[in-house]
Structures are given as structure tokens and as C-alpha cells.
Amino acid sequence: MTESKTLFGKKPTVEEKPEIDNSISNNINRRIRVLEERFQNLAKKQQVTEENMLETNKDHETQLKRLTQEVEDLSKKYLALRDRLQDMGHEIDSKAAQQEFLVVKKYLELWKPVNFVSEQTVERLINEKLKAKKGK
């Protein structure tokens, strides 16, 4: 047969193929089985890792939803508290106005403006008293 040359030398022809020993063949088969087993183990580990990642992802999503809900609740509570504090501020302001009113009320009670008389009434009373003294 003809020889064909390759990059590494001449290529064996059909007649020149070396005989593969049984022990070499068994060794190769054993190595292939070991590699296949390792590959299967790696595939199983990868599957377990993916399942764990999916479960962790679901847990994180659940926690994120819970935290989002808590933030919304806190925001609502904050707004309610702010409104309540504003109402209390307005109430305190109105209380100050009430205190001012009480001060005015005390002055009115002290002065008793109901007992005040007009100038005309005073003149009339004086004239009446004078007439009463002259008539005596």
C-alpha cells in the first residue's frame, strides 16, 4: 500500500495498524467509565446547585415582597403620624387663641363694661341730684 505523510510523520496504512493490547483497551475503557461517572456527578451537582439557586431566589423574592409591604405600611403610618402632629399643632395654636380670649375675658370681668354709663346718662343723673338738693 501507499504511504501517506502527515504532519507528525507517516500515516500507518491498514496493514501497519498496531495491535491494541487487551490491558490497554481495558485501561482506556476504565478511564472512559471514570470520566463518564465524573461527568454524571458534575451534572448532578450542577442540577442540585440550580435547584438551590431557584429556591434561594424564591426566598429572596418573598423577603423582598415582605419588605416592600413593610415599607409601604411604615410610609402610611408616617403620613398618618405627620397629619396627626399637624392637627395637634393647629390645636395648640387654637389653644393659644383661647388663652388670649381668657385674658380678654378676665379684663372684661375686672372692668365690668356693662356697668359703664354713657355721658348723657351721667349728665342726667347729676342734674337729677342737683334738682333733688335744691328742692329740699
ROSE-4610 file (N, C-alpha, C; in Angstrom, 1 decimal, always signed):
// ROSE-4610
residu = [M/M/M/T/T/T/E/E/E/S/S/S/K/K/K/T/T/T/L/L/L/F/F/F/G/G/G/K/K/K/K/K/K/P/P/P/T/T/T/V/V/V/E/E/E/E/E/E/K/K/K/P/P/P/E/E/E/I/I/I/D/D/D/N/N/N/S/S/S/I/I/I/S/S/S/N/N/N/N/N/N/I/I/I/N/N/N/R/R/R/R/R/R/I/I/I/R/R/R/V/V/V/L/L/L/E/E/E/E/E/E/R/R/R/F/F/F/Q/Q/Q/N/N/N/L/L/L/A/A/A/K/K/K/K/K/K/Q/Q/Q/Q/Q/Q/V/V/V/T/T/T/E/E/E/E/E/E/N/N/N/M/M/M/L/L/L/E/E/E/T/T/T/N/N/N/K/K/K/D/D/D/H/H/H/E/E/E/T/T/T/Q/Q/Q/L/L/L/K/K/K/R/R/R/L/L/L/T/T/T/Q/Q/Q/E/E/E/V/V/V/E/E/E/D/D/D/L/L/L/S/S/S/K/K/K/K/K/K/Y/Y/Y/L/L/L/A/A/A/L/L/L/R/R/R/D/D/D/R/R/R/L/L/L/Q/Q/Q/D/D/D/M/M/M/G/G/G/H/H/H/E/E/E/I/I/I/D/D/D/S/S/S/K/K/K/A/A/A/A/A/A/Q/Q/Q/Q/Q/Q/E/E/E/F/F/F/L/L/L/V/V/V/V/V/V/K/K/K/K/K/K/Y/Y/Y/L/L/L/E/E/E/L/L/L/W/W/W/K/K/K/P/P/P/V/V/V/N/N/N/F/F/F/V/V/V/S/S/S/E/E/E/Q/Q/Q/T/T/T/V/V/V/E/E/E/R/R/R/L/L/L/I/I/I/N/N/N/E/E/E/K/K/K/L/L/L/K/K/K/A/A/A/K/K/K/K/K/K/G/G/G/K/K/K]
num = [1/1/1/2/2/2/3/3/3/4/4/4/5/5/5/6/6/6/7/7/7/8/8/8/9/9/9/10/10/10/11/11/11/12/12/12/13/13/13/14/14/14/15/15/15/16/16/16/17/17/17/18/18/18/19/19/19/20/20/20/21/21/21/22/22/22/23/23/23/24/24/24/25/25/25/26/26/26/27/27/27/28/28/28/29/29/29/30/30/30/31/31/31/32/32/32/33/33/33/34/34/34/35/35/35/36/36/36/37/37/37/38/38/38/39/39/39/40/40/40/41/41/41/42/42/42/43/43/43/44/44/44/45/45/45/46/46/46/47/47/47/48/48/48/49/49/49/50/50/50/51/51/51/52/52/52/53/53/53/54/54/54/55/55/55/56/56/56/57/57/57/58/58/58/59/59/59/60/60/60/61/61/61/62/62/62/63/63/63/64/64/64/65/65/65/66/66/66/67/67/67/68/68/68/69/69/69/70/70/70/71/71/71/72/72/72/73/73/73/74/74/74/75/75/75/76/76/76/77/77/77/78/78/78/79/79/79/80/80/80/81/81/81/82/82/82/83/83/83/84/84/84/85/85/85/86/86/86/87/87/87/88/88/88/89/89/89/90/90/90/91/91/91/92/92/92/93/93/93/94/94/94/95/95/95/96/96/96/97/97/97/98/98/98/99/99/99/100/100/100/101/101/101/102/102/102/103/103/103/104/104/104/105/105/105/106/106/106/107/107/107/108/108/108/109/109/109/110/110/110/111/111/111/112/112/112/113/113/113/114/114/114/115/115/115/116/116/116/117/117/117/118/118/118/119/119/119/120/120/120/121/121/121/122/122/122/123/123/123/124/124/124/125/125/125/126/126/126/127/127/127/128/128/128/129/129/129/130/130/130/131/131/131/132/132/132/133/133/133/134/134/134/135/135/135/136/136/136]
x = [+0.8/+0.0/+0.9/+0.2/+1.0/+1.1/+2.1/+2.3/+1.8/+1.1/+0.7/+1.3/+1.9/+2.6/+1.6/+1.8/+1.0/+2.0/+1.5/+2.3/+3.3/+2.9/+3.7/+4.5/+4.5/+5.2/+4.3/+4.7/+3.8/+2.7/+1.6/+0.3/+0.3/+0.0/+0.0/-1.1/-0.8/-1.8/-2.5/-3.5/-4.3/-3.5/-2.5/-1.7/-0.8/-0.5/+0.5/-0.1/-1.4/-2.0/-1.5/-1.2/-0.7/-1.8/-1.5/-2.4/-2.6/-3.9/-4.1/-4.2/-3.4/-3.4/-4.7/-5.1/-6.3/-6.2/-5.0/-4.9/-5.0/-4.4/-4.5/-6.0/-6.7/-8.1/-8.9/-8.6/-9.4/-9.1/-7.8/-7.4/-8.1/-8.2/-8.9/-10.4/-11.0/-12.4/-12.7/-11.8/-11.9/-11.8/-10.9/-10.7/-12.0/-12.5/-13.7/-14.9/-15.0/-16.1/-15.9/-14.7/-14.4/-14.8/-14.4/-14.7/-16.2/-16.9/-18.3/-19.0/-18.5/-19.0/-18.8/-17.6/-17.3/-18.2/-18.4/-19.3/-20.7/-21.2/-22.6/-22.6/-21.6/-21.5/-21.6/-20.8/-20.8/-22.2/-22.8/-24.2/-25.2/-25.1/-25.9/-25.7/-24.4/-24.1/-24.6/-24.5/-25.0/-26.5/-27.2/-28.7/-29.0/-28.3/-28.6/-28.4/-27.3/-26.9/-28.0/-28.5/-29.5/-30.8/-31.2/-32.4/-32.2/-31.0/-30.8/-30.9/-30.3/-30.4/-31.8/-32.6/-34.1/-34.8/-34.5/-35.2/-34.7/-33.5/-32.9/-33.6/-33.7/-34.3/-35.7/-36.5/-37.9/-37.9/-37.0/-36.9/-36.7/-35.7/-35.4/-36.5/-37.3/-38.4/-39.5/-39.7/-40.7/-40.3/-39.0/-38.5/-38.6/-38.3/-38.4/-39.8/-40.8/-42.2/-42.6/-42.2/-42.5/-41.9/-40.7/-40.0/-40.7/-41.1/-41.8/-43.1/-43.8/-45.1/-44.8/-43.8/-43.4/-43.1/-42.4/-42.0/-43.3/-44.2/-45.4/-46.2/-46.3/-47.0/-46.4/-45.1/-44.4/-44.6/-44.6/-44.9/-46.3/-47.3/-48.7/-48.7/-48.0/-48.0/-47.3/-46.3/-45.6/-46.5/-47.2/-48.1/-49.2/-49.7/-50.8/-50.3/-49.1/-48.5/-48.2/-47.7/-47.4/-48.7/-49.8/-51.1/-51.6/-51.4/-51.8/-51.0/-49.7/-48.9/-49.3/-49.6/-50.1/-51.4/-52.3/-53.6/-53.3/-52.4/-52.0/-51.5/-50.6/-50.1/-51.1/-52.1/-53.2/-54.0/-54.2/-55.0/-54.3/-52.9/-52.2/-52.3/-52.2/-52.4/-53.7/-54.8/-56.1/-56.2/-55.5/-55.5/-54.8/-53.8/-53.2/-54.2/-55.0/-56.0/-57.1/-57.4/-58.3/-57.7/-56.4/-55.8/-55.9/-55.6/-55.8/-57.2/-58.2/-59.6/-59.8/-59.2/-59.4/-58.8/-57.7/-57.1/-58.1/-58.6/-59.6/-60.8/-61.3/-62.4/-62.2/-61.0/-60.6/-60.6/-60.1/-60.1/-61.6/-62.4/-63.8/-64.5/-64.2/-64.8/-64.3/-63.0/-62.5/-63.1/-63.2/-63.7/-65.2/-65.9/-67.4/-67.9/-67.7/-68.2/-69.7/-70.4/-71.9/-72.3/-71.5/-71.8/-71.3/-70.7/-70.3/-71.5/-71.5/-72.7/-72.2/-73.1/-72.8/-72.7/-72.2/-72.0/-73.4/-74.3/-75.7/-76.3/-76.1/-76.7/-76.1/-74.8/-74.1/-74.6/-74.8/-75.3/-76.7/-77.5/-78.9/-78.9/-78.1/-78.0/-77.6/-76.6/-76.1/-77.2/-77.9/-79.0/-80.1/-80.4/-81.4/-81.0/-79.8/-79.3/-79.3/-78.9/-78.9/-80.3/-81.2/-82.6/-83.1/-82.7/-83.2/-82.6/-81.4/-80.8/-81.5/-81.8/-82.4/-83.8/-84.5/-85.9/-86.0/-85.0/-85.0/-85.0]
y = [-1.2/+0.0/+1.2/+2.3/+3.6/+4.2/+4.9/+5.7/+7.1/+7.6/+9.0/+9.7/+10.8/+11.6/+12.5/+12.7/+13.6/+14.6/+15.4/+16.4/+15.8/+14.7/+14.0/+12.8/+12.7/+11.6/+10.8/+9.6/+8.9/+8.3/+8.2/+7.6/+6.1/+5.4/+4.0/+3.5/+2.6/+2.1/+1.0/+0.4/-0.6/-1.8/-2.1/-3.3/-3.0/-1.8/-1.5/-1.1/-1.2/-0.8/-1.7/-1.0/-1.8/-2.5/-3.6/-4.4/-3.8/-3.5/-3.0/-4.1/-4.0/-5.0/-4.9/-6.0/-6.1/-5.2/-5.2/-4.4/-3.0/-2.5/-1.1/-0.8/-1.7/-1.5/-1.4/-2.3/-2.3/-1.0/-0.6/+0.7/+1.9/+1.9/+3.0/+3.0/+1.8/+1.6/+2.1/+1.7/+2.1/+3.6/+4.2/+5.6/+6.3/+5.8/+6.4/+6.3/+5.1/+5.0/+6.0/+6.1/+7.1/+8.5/+8.8/+10.2/+10.4/+9.3/+9.4/+9.5/+8.8/+8.9/+10.3/+10.8/+12.2/+13.2/+13.0/+13.9/+13.8/+12.6/+12.4/+13.1/+12.9/+13.5/+15.1/+15.6/+17.0/+17.5/+16.7/+17.1/+17.1/+16.1/+16.0/+17.2/+17.6/+18.7/+20.0/+20.1/+21.3/+21.4/+20.3/+20.3/+20.7/+20.1/+20.5/+21.9/+22.4/+23.9/+24.7/+24.4/+25.1/+25.1/+23.9/+23.8/+24.7/+24.7/+25.5/+27.0/+27.4/+28.8/+29.2/+28.3/+28.6/+28.8/+27.9/+28.0/+29.3/+29.6/+30.8/+32.1/+32.0/+33.1/+33.3/+32.3/+32.4/+33.0/+32.5/+33.1/+34.6/+34.9/+36.4/+37.2/+36.6/+37.3/+37.5/+36.4/+36.5/+37.6/+37.5/+38.5/+39.9/+40.1/+41.4/+41.9/+41.0/+41.4/+41.8/+41.0/+41.3/+42.7/+42.9/+44.2/+45.4/+45.2/+46.2/+46.5/+45.5/+45.7/+46.5/+46.1/+46.8/+48.2/+48.5/+49.9/+50.7/+50.1/+50.8/+51.0/+50.1/+50.2/+51.3/+51.3/+52.4/+53.7/+53.8/+55.1/+55.6/+54.7/+55.1/+55.5/+54.8/+55.2/+56.5/+56.8/+58.0/+59.2/+59.0/+60.0/+60.3/+59.2/+59.4/+60.1/+59.8/+60.5/+61.9/+62.2/+63.6/+64.4/+63.8/+64.5/+64.8/+63.8/+63.9/+65.0/+65.0/+66.1/+67.5/+67.6/+68.8/+69.3/+68.3/+68.6/+69.1/+68.4/+68.8/+70.2/+70.5/+71.9/+72.9/+72.6/+73.5/+73.7/+72.6/+72.6/+73.4/+73.3/+74.1/+75.6/+75.9/+77.3/+77.8/+77.0/+77.5/+77.6/+76.8/+76.9/+78.2/+78.6/+79.9/+81.0/+80.9/+81.9/+81.8/+80.7/+80.5/+81.2/+81.0/+81.7/+83.2/+83.7/+85.1/+85.5/+84.7/+85.0/+85.1/+84.1/+84.1/+85.4/+85.9/+87.1/+88.3/+88.3/+89.4/+89.3/+88.0/+87.8/+88.3/+88.0/+88.4/+90.0/+90.6/+92.1/+92.6/+92.0/+92.4/+92.2/+91.1/+90.9/+91.9/+92.3/+93.3/+94.7/+95.0/+96.4/+96.4/+95.4/+95.3/+96.4/+96.3/+97.4/+97.5/+96.5/+96.6/+97.7/+97.9/+98.9/+100.3/+100.4/+101.7/+102.5/+103.8/+104.6/+105.6/+106.0/+106.9/+108.4/+109.2/+110.6/+111.3/+111.0/+111.5/+111.0/+109.8/+109.2/+109.9/+110.1/+110.8/+112.2/+112.9/+114.3/+114.3/+113.3/+113.3/+113.0/+112.0/+111.7/+112.9/+113.6/+114.8/+115.8/+116.1/+117.1/+116.6/+115.4/+114.9/+115.1/+114.8/+115.0/+116.5/+117.3/+118.8/+119.2/+118.8/+119.2/+118.7/+117.5/+117.0/+117.8/+118.3/+119.0/+120.4/+121.0/+122.3/+122.3/+121.2/+121.0/+120.8/+120.5/+120.2/+121.4]
z = [+0.0/+0.0/+0.0/-0.3/-0.4/+1.0/+1.2/+2.4/+2.2/+3.2/+3.1/+4.3/+4.1/+5.1/+5.8/+7.1/+7.8/+8.5/+9.3/+10.0/+10.9/+11.5/+12.5/+11.9/+10.8/+10.2/+9.2/+9.0/+8.0/+8.7/+8.0/+8.5/+8.3/+9.3/+9.1/+8.2/+7.4/+6.4/+7.1/+6.4/+7.0/+7.5/+6.7/+7.0/+8.2/+8.5/+9.5/+10.9/+11.0/+12.3/+13.4/+14.5/+15.6/+16.3/+16.9/+17.7/+19.0/+19.5/+20.8/+21.7/+22.8/+23.8/+24.6/+25.1/+26.0/+27.2/+27.8/+29.0/+28.7/+27.6/+27.2/+26.9/+26.2/+25.9/+27.2/+28.2/+29.4/+30.2/+30.2/+30.8/+30.3/+28.9/+28.3/+28.6/+28.6/+28.9/+30.4/+31.3/+32.7/+32.8/+32.2/+32.2/+31.7/+30.6/+30.0/+31.0/+31.6/+32.6/+33.8/+34.2/+35.3/+34.9/+33.7/+33.2/+33.1/+32.5/+32.4/+33.8/+34.8/+36.1/+36.7/+36.5/+37.0/+36.3/+35.0/+34.3/+34.8/+35.1/+35.7/+37.1/+37.9/+39.2/+39.1/+38.1/+37.9/+37.5/+36.6/+36.1/+37.3/+38.2/+39.4/+40.3/+40.5/+41.4/+40.8/+39.4/+38.8/+38.9/+38.8/+39.0/+40.4/+41.4/+42.8/+43.0/+42.5/+42.6/+42.0/+40.8/+40.1/+41.0/+41.5/+42.3/+43.6/+44.2/+45.4/+45.0/+43.9/+43.4/+43.2/+42.6/+42.4/+43.7/+44.6/+45.9/+46.7/+46.6/+47.2/+46.6/+45.3/+44.5/+45.0/+45.1/+45.6/+47.0/+47.8/+49.2/+49.2/+48.3/+48.2/+47.7/+46.7/+46.2/+47.3/+48.1/+49.2/+50.2/+50.6/+51.5/+51.0/+49.7/+49.1/+49.1/+48.8/+48.8/+50.2/+51.2/+52.6/+53.0/+52.7/+53.0/+52.3/+51.0/+50.3/+51.0/+51.4/+52.1/+53.5/+54.2/+55.4/+55.2/+54.1/+53.8/+53.5/+52.8/+52.4/+53.7/+54.6/+55.9/+56.7/+56.8/+57.5/+56.9/+55.6/+55.0/+55.3/+55.3/+55.6/+57.1/+58.0/+59.4/+59.6/+58.8/+58.9/+58.5/+57.4/+56.9/+57.9/+58.5/+59.5/+60.7/+61.1/+62.3/+62.0/+60.8/+60.4/+60.4/+59.8/+59.8/+61.3/+62.1/+63.5/+64.2/+64.0/+64.6/+64.1/+62.8/+62.3/+62.9/+63.1/+63.7/+65.2/+65.8/+67.2/+67.2/+66.3/+66.2/+66.0/+65.1/+64.9/+66.2/+66.9/+68.1/+69.2/+69.2/+70.2/+69.8/+68.5/+68.1/+68.5/+68.3/+68.7/+70.2/+71.0/+72.4/+72.8/+72.1/+72.4/+72.2/+71.2/+70.9/+72.0/+72.5/+73.7/+74.9/+75.1/+76.3/+76.1/+75.0/+74.7/+75.0/+74.6/+74.9/+76.4/+77.1/+78.6/+79.2/+78.7/+79.2/+79.0/+77.8/+77.5/+78.4/+78.6/+79.5/+80.9/+81.4/+82.8/+82.9/+81.8/+81.8/+81.8/+81.0/+80.9/+82.3/+82.9/+84.2/+85.2/+85.1/+86.0/+85.8/+84.5/+84.2/+84.3/+84.1/+84.0/+83.2/+81.9/+81.0/+80.9/+81.4/+81.5/+82.5/+83.5/+84.5/+84.0/+82.9/+82.4/+82.0/+82.1/+81.7/+80.7/+79.9/+78.8/+79.4/+78.7/+79.1/+79.4/+78.5/+78.7/+80.0/+80.3/+81.5/+82.7/+82.7/+83.8/+84.0/+82.9/+83.0/+83.5/+83.1/+83.6/+85.1/+85.5/+86.9/+87.8/+87.3/+88.0/+88.1/+87.0/+87.0/+88.0/+88.0/+88.9/+90.4/+90.7/+92.1/+92.5/+91.5/+91.8/+92.1/+91.3/+91.5/+92.8/+93.2/+94.4/+95.6/+95.5/+96.6/+96.6/+95.5/+95.5/+96.0/+95.8/+96.2/+97.7/+98.3/+99.8/+100.6]
